[in-house]
Amino acid sequence: VLTEYILVSATSAVTVTIAGVVKEAVTIV
């Protein structure tokens, strides 16, 4: 369960990071 929680947290963090990068790229363009 703990491993699953960590995996979900990591995935969410990566998703948020990618979304932020894409948003920045769109704003710049």
Residue pairs with C-beta under 8 A, 6 or more apart in sequence:
none
